[in-house]
Amino acid sequence: MGFALSCYFMKQPVLAHVNCPDTERGHRMAYVQWGDALAPHVVVCVHGLTRQGRDFDTLAQALVAAAQQPLRVICPDVVGRGLSDWLSDPLAYQIPQYASDMAALLSHLHAQAPVHTLDWVGTSMGGLIGMVVAGSPEVPKPCTLRRLVLNDVGPVVSWIAIERMKTYVGQTGSFANLQEAADAMWAVSQSFGPHTPEVWRALSAPMVKTLPDGRLTLHYDPALGESLRAVTPESTVVAEQVLWHLYDQITAPTLLLRGAQSDLLTLETAQAMQARGPKARLVEFVGVGHAPTLTSPDQVQAVADFLLVD
């Protein structure tokens, strides 16, 4: 089957699952796949703290459409989110578990069709996972990470942003309909920047699931709030030291995206990331805070220009 024809059949994403180990009985992680299922070039897109893989629908479709060679775009729901299982231990929702899950995913994809070129796009938490995957030789990969996109995140996560997230993470709510849920999500997400009602509704639809009484609730484990509330200023200092070490080990060309009004990735941290480690290329988006959703043409173009090169 030629590339054009295979892409035609993959204009809608294919849902699949991979089994991942943990300290209990193991769990399944869901992911959607866009593009050519046999393509040796794989782009993994990983979402933020309370989001899910369908956040990348616009970007994935654009990458597949613009690619000159066969391309697979893989968008997982990190455990505890979307269609993936929930963990029995709330405090197990940590970056090491997520990185282990991604290693299982990469092995699974490589077994399906050999992965020769691997790129990573990570928004916020997904970028932290990407730094671990890229910077740690202990995380098995089918090949060396070729290119890394860090979307509004770095080794230093500001305490102001953590305190802001603590005010709403874990409050999954109950809503009469999708519009009510979308409005509630927008109330805590206006830092994402301007979105048309249509785009925001499309981003919101995969974020909810139906309760037994017919109402809707957010599609993630409320226990995520427990692991976030366990974060302290002291623990963030330790985490920063580890993340800077990992960042300094990254050799892949790195694109750093930043919302110009971000309260999570400060300009000081972004400038430090330009000067050390992979010496990231910085692109800022005016009128956006934390985090760019990679749905607007300028944001999509920045990623496509960086990834779709030989």
ChimeraX commands (.cxc) that place a marker at each C-alpha (Angstrom):
marker #1 position 0.00,0.00,0.00 radius 0.5
marker #1 position 1.45,3.37,-1.00 radius 0.5
marker #1 position 1.92,6.22,1.45 radius 0.5
marker #1 position -0.88,8.34,0.03 radius 0.5
marker #1 position -3.39,5.51,0.18 radius 0.5
marker #1 position -2.41,4.40,3.69 radius 0.5
marker #1 position -2.75,7.98,4.93 radius 0.5
marker #1 position -6.20,8.14,3.37 radius 0.5
marker #1 position -7.32,5.29,5.57 radius 0.5
marker #1 position -5.69,6.89,8.63 radius 0.5
marker #1 position -7.42,10.29,8.51 radius 0.5
marker #1 position -9.19,9.12,11.64 radius 0.5
marker #1 position -6.99,7.92,14.49 radius 0.5
marker #1 position -6.76,4.26,15.41 radius 0.5
marker #1 position -7.16,3.50,19.12 radius 0.5
marker #1 position -4.90,0.85,20.66 radius 0.5
marker #1 position -3.52,-0.18,24.06 radius 0.5
marker #1 position -0.22,-1.36,25.48 radius 0.5
marker #1 position 0.36,-3.29,28.71 radius 0.5
marker #1 position 2.70,-1.53,31.15 radius 0.5
marker #1 position 4.34,-2.85,34.33 radius 0.5
marker #1 position 4.01,-1.22,37.74 radius 0.5
marker #1 position 4.45,-2.23,41.39 radius 0.5
marker #1 position 0.95,-3.72,41.53 radius 0.5
marker #1 position -0.78,-5.79,38.85 radius 0.5
marker #1 position 0.24,-3.72,35.84 radius 0.5
marker #1 position -2.01,-1.47,33.76 radius 0.5
marker #1 position -3.02,-0.68,30.21 radius 0.5
marker #1 position -2.15,2.60,28.52 radius 0.5
marker #1 position -4.30,3.79,25.63 radius 0.5
marker #1 position -2.93,5.62,22.62 radius 0.5
marker #1 position -4.14,6.82,19.25 radius 0.5
marker #1 position -2.14,6.45,16.06 radius 0.5
marker #1 position -2.24,8.72,13.04 radius 0.5
marker #1 position -0.59,8.20,9.65 radius 0.5
marker #1 position 1.14,5.15,8.25 radius 0.5
marker #1 position 1.09,2.23,10.70 radius 0.5
marker #1 position 4.32,0.84,9.19 radius 0.5
marker #1 position 6.26,4.10,8.95 radius 0.5
marker #1 position 9.81,3.92,10.36 radius 0.5
marker #1 position 9.58,7.59,11.40 radius 0.5
marker #1 position 7.60,7.94,14.65 radius 0.5
marker #1 position 6.61,11.12,16.45 radius 0.5
marker #1 position 5.38,10.61,20.01 radius 0.5
marker #1 position 3.20,13.44,21.38 radius 0.5
marker #1 position 2.61,13.50,25.15 radius 0.5
marker #1 position 0.12,15.79,26.87 radius 0.5
marker #1 position 0.03,17.86,30.05 radius 0.5
marker #1 position -0.93,17.02,33.62 radius 0.5
marker #1 position -4.72,16.57,33.38 radius 0.5
marker #1 position -5.10,16.35,29.60 radius 0.5
marker #1 position -5.12,13.40,27.16 radius 0.5
marker #1 position -3.75,12.36,23.78 radius 0.5
marker #1 position -6.50,13.81,21.61 radius 0.5
marker #1 position -5.11,17.26,22.43 radius 0.5
marker #1 position -2.76,16.62,19.50 radius 0.5
marker #1 position -5.38,15.89,16.83 radius 0.5
marker #1 position -4.69,19.13,14.94 radius 0.5
marker #1 position -0.92,18.79,15.11 radius 0.5
marker #1 position -0.93,15.08,14.23 radius 0.5
marker #1 position -3.09,15.58,11.17 radius 0.5
marker #1 position -0.96,18.50,10.01 radius 0.5
marker #1 position 2.29,16.55,10.41 radius 0.5
marker #1 position 0.95,13.54,8.52 radius 0.5
marker #1 position -0.39,15.74,5.73 radius 0.5
marker #1 position 2.85,17.70,5.34 radius 0.5
marker #1 position 5.32,14.83,5.68 radius 0.5
marker #1 position 7.21,13.93,2.51 radius 0.5
marker #1 position 7.91,10.42,3.81 radius 0.5
marker #1 position 5.72,7.89,5.68 radius 0.5
marker #1 position 5.03,9.05,9.22 radius 0.5
marker #1 position 3.45,7.58,12.36 radius 0.5
marker #1 position 2.21,9.99,15.03 radius 0.5
marker #1 position 1.48,8.35,18.39 radius 0.5
marker #1 position -0.53,10.18,21.07 radius 0.5
marker #1 position -0.85,8.26,24.37 radius 0.5
marker #1 position -3.19,8.90,27.27 radius 0.5
marker #1 position -0.77,8.88,30.20 radius 0.5
marker #1 position -1.93,6.46,32.90 radius 0.5
marker #1 position -4.77,7.90,34.98 radius 0.5
marker #1 position -6.02,10.00,32.07 radius 0.5
marker #1 position -8.41,9.50,29.18 radius 0.5
marker #1 position -8.92,5.89,28.16 radius 0.5
marker #1 position -5.95,4.52,30.11 radius 0.5
marker #1 position -6.27,2.61,33.39 radius 0.5
marker #1 position -6.04,4.29,36.78 radius 0.5
marker #1 position -3.35,3.35,39.31 radius 0.5
marker #1 position -4.39,1.87,42.65 radius 0.5
marker #1 position -1.76,3.96,44.49 radius 0.5
marker #1 position -2.36,7.71,44.01 radius 0.5
marker #1 position 1.23,8.54,44.92 radius 0.5
marker #1 position 2.46,6.36,42.05 radius 0.5
marker #1 position 1.46,9.08,39.59 radius 0.5
marker #1 position 5.05,10.19,39.12 radius 0.5
marker #1 position 7.43,10.88,36.22 radius 0.5
marker #1 position 9.46,7.64,36.69 radius 0.5
marker #1 position 6.29,5.55,36.20 radius 0.5
marker #1 position 5.32,7.58,33.16 radius 0.5
marker #1 position 8.79,7.17,31.63 radius 0.5
marker #1 position 8.60,3.42,32.23 radius 0.5
marker #1 position 5.25,3.35,30.47 radius 0.5
marker #1 position 6.68,5.22,27.51 radius 0.5
marker #1 position 9.53,2.71,27.27 radius 0.5
marker #1 position 6.92,-0.05,27.12 radius 0.5
marker #1 position 5.07,1.87,24.41 radius 0.5
marker #1 position 8.21,2.37,22.32 radius 0.5
marker #1 position 9.08,-1.31,22.58 radius 0.5
marker #1 position 5.51,-2.18,21.55 radius 0.5
marker #1 position 5.64,0.13,18.53 radius 0.5
marker #1 position 9.05,-1.18,17.48 radius 0.5
marker #1 position 7.72,-4.76,17.59 radius 0.5
marker #1 position 4.85,-3.77,15.31 radius 0.5
marker #1 position 7.10,-2.04,12.75 radius 0.5
marker #1 position 10.78,-1.13,13.22 radius 0.5
marker #1 position 11.33,2.43,14.43 radius 0.5
marker #1 position 14.34,4.01,12.74 radius 0.5
marker #1 position 13.63,7.69,13.46 radius 0.5
marker #1 position 12.12,8.86,16.74 radius 0.5
marker #1 position 10.94,12.36,17.64 radius 0.5
marker #1 position 9.17,13.63,20.76 radius 0.5
marker #1 position 6.70,16.45,21.37 radius 0.5
marker #1 position 5.90,17.03,25.04 radius 0.5
marker #1 position 3.56,19.61,26.50 radius 0.5
marker #1 position 4.26,20.51,30.13 radius 0.5
marker #1 position 4.28,17.12,31.94 radius 0.5
marker #1 position 4.81,15.44,28.58 radius 0.5
marker #1 position 7.96,17.49,28.16 radius 0.5
marker #1 position 9.26,16.43,31.57 radius 0.5
marker #1 position 8.72,12.81,30.52 radius 0.5
marker #1 position 10.50,13.60,27.27 radius 0.5
marker #1 position 13.52,14.95,29.13 radius 0.5
marker #1 position 13.77,11.68,31.06 radius 0.5
marker #1 position 13.40,9.59,27.89 radius 0.5
marker #1 position 15.93,11.71,25.99 radius 0.5
marker #1 position 18.41,12.34,28.78 radius 0.5
marker #1 position 18.54,8.99,30.57 radius 0.5
marker #1 position 20.37,6.04,29.00 radius 0.5
marker #1 position 18.46,3.83,31.44 radius 0.5
marker #1 position 15.23,4.37,29.50 radius 0.5
marker #1 position 15.33,1.81,26.65 radius 0.5
marker #1 position 14.55,3.17,23.20 radius 0.5
marker #1 position 14.49,1.48,19.78 radius 0.5
marker #1 position 16.81,4.20,18.47 radius 0.5
marker #1 position 18.40,7.45,19.58 radius 0.5
marker #1 position 15.93,10.30,19.93 radius 0.5
marker #1 position 16.42,12.46,16.85 radius 0.5
marker #1 position 14.54,15.66,17.77 radius 0.5
marker #1 position 12.82,16.93,20.91 radius 0.5
marker #1 position 10.09,19.56,21.26 radius 0.5
marker #1 position 9.50,20.89,24.79 radius 0.5
marker #1 position 6.25,22.82,24.95 radius 0.5
marker #1 position 6.34,25.40,27.74 radius 0.5
marker #1 position 8.32,23.36,30.23 radius 0.5
marker #1 position 11.87,23.01,31.48 radius 0.5
marker #1 position 13.85,21.65,34.40 radius 0.5
marker #1 position 12.47,24.39,36.67 radius 0.5
marker #1 position 8.70,24.39,37.22 radius 0.5
marker #1 position 7.82,27.61,39.02 radius 0.5
marker #1 position 6.25,27.28,42.46 radius 0.5
marker #1 position 3.60,29.83,41.46 radius 0.5
marker #1 position 2.39,27.50,38.72 radius 0.5
marker #1 position 2.37,24.51,41.07 radius 0.5
marker #1 position 0.28,26.43,43.59 radius 0.5
marker #1 position -2.11,27.46,40.81 radius 0.5
marker #1 position -2.55,23.86,39.66 radius 0.5
marker #1 position -3.18,22.69,43.23 radius 0.5
marker #1 position -6.34,24.84,43.28 radius 0.5
marker #1 position -8.10,22.77,40.61 radius 0.5
marker #1 position -6.34,19.47,39.85 radius 0.5
marker #1 position -8.45,16.61,41.21 radius 0.5
marker #1 position -11.74,18.49,40.98 radius 0.5
marker #1 position -13.28,16.56,38.10 radius 0.5
marker #1 position -16.78,17.98,38.62 radius 0.5
marker #1 position -20.21,17.03,37.31 radius 0.5
marker #1 position -21.70,18.77,34.29 radius 0.5
marker #1 position -25.08,18.73,32.58 radius 0.5
marker #1 position -23.62,18.81,29.07 radius 0.5
marker #1 position -20.45,19.32,27.06 radius 0.5
marker #1 position -20.84,23.09,26.84 radius 0.5
marker #1 position -21.06,23.38,30.62 radius 0.5
marker #1 position -17.94,21.23,30.97 radius 0.5
marker #1 position -16.11,23.24,28.30 radius 0.5
marker #1 position -16.97,26.49,30.08 radius 0.5
marker #1 position -15.67,25.12,33.39 radius 0.5
marker #1 position -12.41,24.00,31.77 radius 0.5
marker #1 position -12.01,27.37,30.08 radius 0.5
marker #1 position -12.31,29.09,33.45 radius 0.5
marker #1 position -9.02,27.48,34.53 radius 0.5
marker #1 position -7.41,27.35,31.06 radius 0.5
marker #1 position -7.55,30.90,29.72 radius 0.5
marker #1 position -3.77,31.03,29.88 radius 0.5
marker #1 position -3.83,28.67,26.88 radius 0.5
marker #1 position -4.45,31.79,24.81 radius 0.5
marker #1 position -7.20,32.77,22.34 radius 0.5
marker #1 position -9.32,29.90,20.96 radius 0.5
marker #1 position -12.47,30.03,18.92 radius 0.5
marker #1 position -15.52,28.41,20.58 radius 0.5
marker #1 position -15.35,25.65,17.96 radius 0.5
marker #1 position -11.70,24.83,18.63 radius 0.5
marker #1 position -12.19,24.89,22.39 radius 0.5
marker #1 position -15.23,22.62,22.16 radius 0.5
marker #1 position -13.20,20.16,20.04 radius 0.5
marker #1 position -10.42,20.19,22.63 radius 0.5
marker #1 position -12.96,19.72,25.43 radius 0.5
marker #1 position -14.98,16.80,24.00 radius 0.5
marker #1 position -12.35,14.07,24.67 radius 0.5
marker #1 position -11.81,15.50,28.15 radius 0.5
marker #1 position -15.14,14.24,29.52 radius 0.5
marker #1 position -16.88,10.94,30.11 radius 0.5
marker #1 position -20.48,10.06,31.02 radius 0.5
marker #1 position -21.41,9.24,34.61 radius 0.5
marker #1 position -24.05,6.61,35.48 radius 0.5
marker #1 position -26.62,9.38,36.01 radius 0.5
marker #1 position -26.03,10.73,32.50 radius 0.5
marker #1 position -24.04,13.78,33.57 radius 0.5
marker #1 position -20.45,14.38,32.49 radius 0.5
marker #1 position -17.20,14.51,34.43 radius 0.5
marker #1 position -13.57,15.14,33.51 radius 0.5
marker #1 position -11.82,12.10,32.10 radius 0.5
marker #1 position -8.99,11.67,34.61 radius 0.5
marker #1 position -8.41,10.11,38.01 radius 0.5
marker #1 position -9.22,12.65,40.76 radius 0.5
marker #1 position -6.36,11.09,42.76 radius 0.5
marker #1 position -3.94,13.05,40.56 radius 0.5
marker #1 position -4.60,15.87,42.98 radius 0.5
marker #1 position -3.13,13.84,45.84 radius 0.5
marker #1 position 0.24,13.40,44.17 radius 0.5
marker #1 position 0.30,17.09,43.29 radius 0.5
marker #1 position -0.56,18.16,46.83 radius 0.5
marker #1 position 2.37,16.08,48.06 radius 0.5
marker #1 position 4.77,18.35,46.18 radius 0.5
marker #1 position 6.66,20.77,48.45 radius 0.5
marker #1 position 9.13,23.58,47.76 radius 0.5
marker #1 position 11.87,21.30,49.10 radius 0.5
marker #1 position 10.92,18.42,46.81 radius 0.5
marker #1 position 10.87,20.74,43.79 radius 0.5
marker #1 position 14.47,21.76,44.48 radius 0.5
marker #1 position 15.55,18.11,44.40 radius 0.5
marker #1 position 13.54,17.51,41.23 radius 0.5
marker #1 position 15.12,20.53,39.54 radius 0.5
marker #1 position 18.62,19.19,40.20 radius 0.5
marker #1 position 17.69,15.84,38.66 radius 0.5
marker #1 position 15.99,17.44,35.66 radius 0.5
marker #1 position 18.88,19.80,34.95 radius 0.5
marker #1 position 21.23,16.82,34.99 radius 0.5
marker #1 position 18.98,15.00,32.52 radius 0.5
marker #1 position 18.61,18.09,30.34 radius 0.5
marker #1 position 22.38,18.51,30.17 radius 0.5
marker #1 position 22.68,14.92,28.88 radius 0.5
marker #1 position 20.32,15.52,25.94 radius 0.5
marker #1 position 22.10,15.52,22.58 radius 0.5
marker #1 position 19.06,15.74,20.30 radius 0.5
marker #1 position 18.37,19.12,18.68 radius 0.5
marker #1 position 15.71,20.69,20.89 radius 0.5
marker #1 position 12.95,23.18,20.16 radius 0.5
marker #1 position 11.64,25.04,23.20 radius 0.5
marker #1 position 8.20,26.60,22.81 radius 0.5
marker #1 position 7.08,29.16,25.37 radius 0.5
marker #1 position 3.94,31.13,25.95 radius 0.5
marker #1 position 5.24,34.65,26.44 radius 0.5
marker #1 position 3.01,35.03,29.51 radius 0.5
marker #1 position 3.77,31.58,30.96 radius 0.5
marker #1 position 3.86,31.32,34.75 radius 0.5
marker #1 position 5.36,27.82,34.61 radius 0.5
marker #1 position 8.35,28.28,32.31 radius 0.5
marker #1 position 9.98,31.57,33.23 radius 0.5
marker #1 position 12.02,33.54,30.73 radius 0.5
marker #1 position 15.05,33.07,33.00 radius 0.5
marker #1 position 14.75,29.28,32.78 radius 0.5
marker #1 position 14.16,29.41,29.02 radius 0.5
marker #1 position 17.30,31.49,28.55 radius 0.5
marker #1 position 19.31,29.06,30.67 radius 0.5
marker #1 position 18.02,26.21,28.47 radius 0.5
marker #1 position 19.35,28.08,25.43 radius 0.5
marker #1 position 22.80,28.26,27.00 radius 0.5
marker #1 position 23.31,24.71,28.28 radius 0.5
marker #1 position 22.63,21.08,27.42 radius 0.5
marker #1 position 21.24,20.82,23.88 radius 0.5
marker #1 position 21.10,24.65,23.68 radius 0.5
marker #1 position 17.43,24.70,22.79 radius 0.5
marker #1 position 16.07,26.93,20.05 radius 0.5
marker #1 position 13.46,29.19,21.67 radius 0.5
marker #1 position 10.18,30.22,20.01 radius 0.5
marker #1 position 7.75,32.37,21.98 radius 0.5
marker #1 position 4.06,33.00,21.29 radius 0.5
marker #1 position 2.65,36.39,22.24 radius 0.5
marker #1 position -0.69,36.47,24.03 radius 0.5
marker #1 position -0.28,32.92,25.35 radius 0.5
marker #1 position 0.60,31.67,28.82 radius 0.5
marker #1 position 0.88,28.08,29.97 radius 0.5
marker #1 position 0.63,26.29,27.68 radius 0.5
marker #1 position 0.31,26.67,23.89 radius 0.5
marker #1 position -2.20,24.05,22.68 radius 0.5
marker #1 position -0.46,23.55,19.31 radius 0.5
marker #1 position -3.72,24.14,17.47 radius 0.5
marker #1 position -3.11,27.58,15.90 radius 0.5
marker #1 position -1.38,27.76,12.50 radius 0.5
marker #1 position 1.73,29.52,13.83 radius 0.5
marker #1 position 2.24,26.97,16.62 radius 0.5
marker #1 position 1.67,24.00,14.30 radius 0.5
marker #1 position 4.03,25.48,11.71 radius 0.5
marker #1 position 6.81,25.93,14.27 radius 0.5
marker #1 position 6.67,22.25,15.19 radius 0.5
marker #1 position 6.29,21.02,11.61 radius 0.5
marker #1 position 9.25,23.10,10.38 radius 0.5
marker #1 position 11.41,21.62,13.14 radius 0.5
marker #1 position 10.37,17.96,12.79 radius 0.5
marker #1 position 9.78,17.49,9.08 radius 0.5
marker #1 position 13.41,17.67,8.03 radius 0.5
marker #1 position 15.73,14.96,6.80 radius 0.5
marker link #1:1,2 radius 0.2
marker link #1:2,3 radius 0.2
marker link #1:3,4 radius 0.2
marker link #1:4,5 radius 0.2
marker link #1:5,6 radius 0.2
marker link #1:6,7 radius 0.2
marker link #1:7,8 radius 0.2
marker link #1:8,9 radius 0.2
marker link #1:9,10 radius 0.2
marker link #1:10,11 radius 0.2
marker link #1:11,12 radius 0.2
marker link #1:12,13 radius 0.2
marker link #1:13,14 radius 0.2
marker link #1:14,15 radius 0.2
marker link #1:15,16 radius 0.2
marker link #1:16,17 radius 0.2
marker link #1:17,18 radius 0.2
marker link #1:18,19 radius 0.2
marker link #1:19,20 radius 0.2
marker link #1:20,21 radius 0.2
marker link #1:21,22 radius 0.2
marker link #1:22,23 radius 0.2
marker link #1:23,24 radius 0.2
marker link #1:24,25 radius 0.2
marker link #1:25,26 radius 0.2
marker link #1:26,27 radius 0.2
marker link #1:27,28 radius 0.2
marker link #1:28,29 radius 0.2
marker link #1:29,30 radius 0.2
marker link #1:30,31 radius 0.2
marker link #1:31,32 radius 0.2
marker link #1:32,33 radius 0.2
marker link #1:33,34 radius 0.2
marker link #1:34,35 radius 0.2
marker link #1:35,36 radius 0.2
marker link #1:36,37 radius 0.2
marker link #1:37,38 radius 0.2
marker link #1:38,39 radius 0.2
marker link #1:39,40 radius 0.2
marker link #1:40,41 radius 0.2
marker link #1:41,42 radius 0.2
marker link #1:42,43 radius 0.2
marker link #1:43,44 radius 0.2
marker link #1:44,45 radius 0.2
marker link #1:45,46 radius 0.2
marker link #1:46,47 radius 0.2
marker link #1:47,48 radius 0.2
marker link #1:48,49 radius 0.2
marker link #1:49,50 radius 0.2
marker link #1:50,51 radius 0.2
marker link #1:51,52 radius 0.2
marker link #1:52,53 radius 0.2
marker link #1:53,54 radius 0.2
marker link #1:54,55 radius 0.2
marker link #1:55,56 radius 0.2
marker link #1:56,57 radius 0.2
marker link #1:57,58 radius 0.2
marker link #1:58,59 radius 0.2
marker link #1:59,60 radius 0.2
marker link #1:60,61 radius 0.2
marker link #1:61,62 radius 0.2
marker link #1:62,63 radius 0.2
marker link #1:63,64 radius 0.2
marker link #1:64,65 radius 0.2
marker link #1:65,66 radius 0.2
marker link #1:66,67 radius 0.2
marker link #1:67,68 radius 0.2
marker link #1:68,69 radius 0.2
marker link #1:69,70 radius 0.2
marker link #1:70,71 radius 0.2
marker link #1:71,72 radius 0.2
marker link #1:72,73 radius 0.2
marker link #1:73,74 radius 0.2
marker link #1:74,75 radius 0.2
marker link #1:75,76 radius 0.2
marker link #1:76,77 radius 0.2
marker link #1:77,78 radius 0.2
marker link #1:78,79 radius 0.2
marker link #1:79,80 radius 0.2
marker link #1:80,81 radius 0.2
marker link #1:81,82 radius 0.2
marker link #1:82,83 radius 0.2
marker link #1:83,84 radius 0.2
marker link #1:84,85 radius 0.2
marker link #1:85,86 radius 0.2
marker link #1:86,87 radius 0.2
marker link #1:87,88 radius 0.2
marker link #1:88,89 radius 0.2
marker link #1:89,90 radius 0.2
marker link #1:90,91 radius 0.2
marker link #1:91,92 radius 0.2
marker link #1:92,93 radius 0.2
marker link #1:93,94 radius 0.2
marker link #1:94,95 radius 0.2
marker link #1:95,96 radius 0.2
marker link #1:96,97 radius 0.2
marker link #1:97,98 radius 0.2
marker link #1:98,99 radius 0.2
marker link #1:99,100 radius 0.2
marker link #1:100,101 radius 0.2
marker link #1:101,102 radius 0.2
marker link #1:102,103 radius 0.2
marker link #1:103,104 radius 0.2
marker link #1:104,105 radius 0.2
marker link #1:105,106 radius 0.2
marker link #1:106,107 radius 0.2
marker link #1:107,108 radius 0.2
marker link #1:108,109 radius 0.2
marker link #1:109,110 radius 0.2
marker link #1:110,111 radius 0.2
marker link #1:111,112 radius 0.2
marker link #1:112,113 radius 0.2
marker link #1:113,114 radius 0.2
marker link #1:114,115 radius 0.2
marker link #1:115,116 radius 0.2
marker link #1:116,117 radius 0.2
marker link #1:117,118 radius 0.2
marker link #1:118,119 radius 0.2
marker link #1:119,120 radius 0.2
marker link #1:120,121 radius 0.2
marker link #1:121,122 radius 0.2
marker link #1:122,123 radius 0.2
marker link #1:123,124 radius 0.2
marker link #1:124,125 radius 0.2
marker link #1:125,126 radius 0.2
marker link #1:126,127 radius 0.2
marker link #1:127,128 radius 0.2
marker link #1:128,129 radius 0.2
marker link #1:129,130 radius 0.2
marker link #1:130,131 radius 0.2
marker link #1:131,132 radius 0.2
marker link #1:132,133 radius 0.2
marker link #1:133,134 radius 0.2
marker link #1:134,135 radius 0.2
marker link #1:135,136 radius 0.2
marker link #1:136,137 radius 0.2
marker link #1:137,138 radius 0.2
marker link #1:138,139 radius 0.2
marker link #1:139,140 radius 0.2
marker link #1:140,141 radius 0.2
marker link #1:141,142 radius 0.2
marker link #1:142,143 radius 0.2
marker link #1:143,144 radius 0.2
marker link #1:144,145 radius 0.2
marker link #1:145,146 radius 0.2
marker link #1:146,147 radius 0.2
marker link #1:147,148 radius 0.2
marker link #1:148,149 radius 0.2
marker link #1:149,150 radius 0.2
marker link #1:150,151 radius 0.2
marker link #1:151,152 radius 0.2
marker link #1:152,153 radius 0.2
marker link #1:153,154 radius 0.2
marker link #1:154,155 radius 0.2
marker link #1:155,156 radius 0.2
marker link #1:156,157 radius 0.2
marker link #1:157,158 radius 0.2
marker link #1:158,159 radius 0.2
marker link #1:159,160 radius 0.2
marker link #1:160,161 radius 0.2
marker link #1:161,162 radius 0.2
marker link #1:162,163 radius 0.2
marker link #1:163,164 radius 0.2
marker link #1:164,165 radius 0.2
marker link #1:165,166 radius 0.2
marker link #1:166,167 radius 0.2
marker link #1:167,168 radius 0.2
marker link #1:168,169 radius 0.2
marker link #1:169,170 radius 0.2
marker link #1:170,171 radius 0.2
marker link #1:171,172 radius 0.2
marker link #1:172,173 radius 0.2
marker link #1:173,174 radius 0.2
marker link #1:174,175 radius 0.2
marker link #1:175,176 radius 0.2
marker link #1:176,177 radius 0.2
marker link #1:177,178 radius 0.2
marker link #1:178,179 radius 0.2
marker link #1:179,180 radius 0.2
marker link #1:180,181 radius 0.2
marker link #1:181,182 radius 0.2
marker link #1:182,183 radius 0.2
marker link #1:183,184 radius 0.2
marker link #1:184,185 radius 0.2
marker link #1:185,186 radius 0.2
marker link #1:186,187 radius 0.2
marker link #1:187,188 radius 0.2
marker link #1:188,189 radius 0.2
marker link #1:189,190 radius 0.2
marker link #1:190,191 radius 0.2
marker link #1:191,192 radius 0.2
marker link #1:192,193 radius 0.2
marker link #1:193,194 radius 0.2
marker link #1:194,195 radius 0.2
marker link #1:195,196 radius 0.2
marker link #1:196,197 radius 0.2
marker link #1:197,198 radius 0.2
marker link #1:198,199 radius 0.2
marker link #1:199,200 radius 0.2
marker link #1:200,201 radius 0.2
marker link #1:201,202 radius 0.2
marker link #1:202,203 radius 0.2
marker link #1:203,204 radius 0.2
marker link #1:204,205 radius 0.2
marker link #1:205,206 radius 0.2
marker link #1:206,207 radius 0.2
marker link #1:207,208 radius 0.2
marker link #1:208,209 radius 0.2
marker link #1:209,210 radius 0.2
marker link #1:210,211 radius 0.2
marker link #1:211,212 radius 0.2
marker link #1:212,213 radius 0.2
marker link #1:213,214 radius 0.2
marker link #1:214,215 radius 0.2
marker link #1:215,216 radius 0.2
marker link #1:216,217 radius 0.2
marker link #1:217,218 radius 0.2
marker link #1:218,219 radius 0.2
marker link #1:219,220 radius 0.2
marker link #1:220,221 radius 0.2
marker link #1:221,222 radius 0.2
marker link #1:222,223 radius 0.2
marker link #1:223,224 radius 0.2
marker link #1:224,225 radius 0.2
marker link #1:225,226 radius 0.2
marker link #1:226,227 radius 0.2
marker link #1:227,228 radius 0.2
marker link #1:228,229 radius 0.2
marker link #1:229,230 radius 0.2
marker link #1:230,231 radius 0.2
marker link #1:231,232 radius 0.2
marker link #1:232,233 radius 0.2
marker link #1:233,234 radius 0.2
marker link #1:234,235 radius 0.2
marker link #1:235,236 radius 0.2
marker link #1:236,237 radius 0.2
marker link #1:237,238 radius 0.2
marker link #1:238,239 radius 0.2
marker link #1:239,240 radius 0.2
marker link #1:240,241 radius 0.2
marker link #1:241,242 radius 0.2
marker link #1:242,243 radius 0.2
marker link #1:243,244 radius 0.2
marker link #1:244,245 radius 0.2
marker link #1:245,246 radius 0.2
marker link #1:246,247 radius 0.2
marker link #1:247,248 radius 0.2
marker link #1:248,249 radius 0.2
marker link #1:249,250 radius 0.2
marker link #1:250,251 radius 0.2
marker link #1:251,252 radius 0.2
marker link #1:252,253 radius 0.2
marker link #1:253,254 radius 0.2
marker link #1:254,255 radius 0.2
marker link #1:255,256 radius 0.2
marker link #1:256,257 radius 0.2
marker link #1:257,258 radius 0.2
marker link #1:258,259 radius 0.2
marker link #1:259,260 radius 0.2
marker link #1:260,261 radius 0.2
marker link #1:261,262 radius 0.2
marker link #1:262,263 radius 0.2
marker link #1:263,264 radius 0.2
marker link #1:264,265 radius 0.2
marker link #1:265,266 radius 0.2
marker link #1:266,267 radius 0.2
marker link #1:267,268 radius 0.2
marker link #1:268,269 radius 0.2
marker link #1:269,270 radius 0.2
marker link #1:270,271 radius 0.2
marker link #1:271,272 radius 0.2
marker link #1:272,273 radius 0.2
marker link #1:273,274 radius 0.2
marker link #1:274,275 radius 0.2
marker link #1:275,276 radius 0.2
marker link #1:276,277 radius 0.2
marker link #1:277,278 radius 0.2
marker link #1:278,279 radius 0.2
marker link #1:279,280 radius 0.2
marker link #1:280,281 radius 0.2
marker link #1:281,282 radius 0.2
marker link #1:282,283 radius 0.2
marker link #1:283,284 radius 0.2
marker link #1:284,285 radius 0.2
marker link #1:285,286 radius 0.2
marker link #1:286,287 radius 0.2
marker link #1:287,288 radius 0.2
marker link #1:288,289 radius 0.2
marker link #1:289,290 radius 0.2
marker link #1:290,291 radius 0.2
marker link #1:291,292 radius 0.2
marker link #1:292,293 radius 0.2
marker link #1:293,294 radius 0.2
marker link #1:294,295 radius 0.2
marker link #1:295,296 radius 0.2
marker link #1:296,297 radius 0.2
marker link #1:297,298 radius 0.2
marker link #1:298,299 radius 0.2
marker link #1:299,300 radius 0.2
marker link #1:300,301 radius 0.2
marker link #1:301,302 radius 0.2
marker link #1:302,303 radius 0.2
marker link #1:303,304 radius 0.2
marker link #1:304,305 radius 0.2
marker link #1:305,306 radius 0.2
marker link #1:306,307 radius 0.2
marker link #1:307,308 radius 0.2
marker link #1:308,309 radius 0.2
marker link #1:309,310 radius 0.2
view
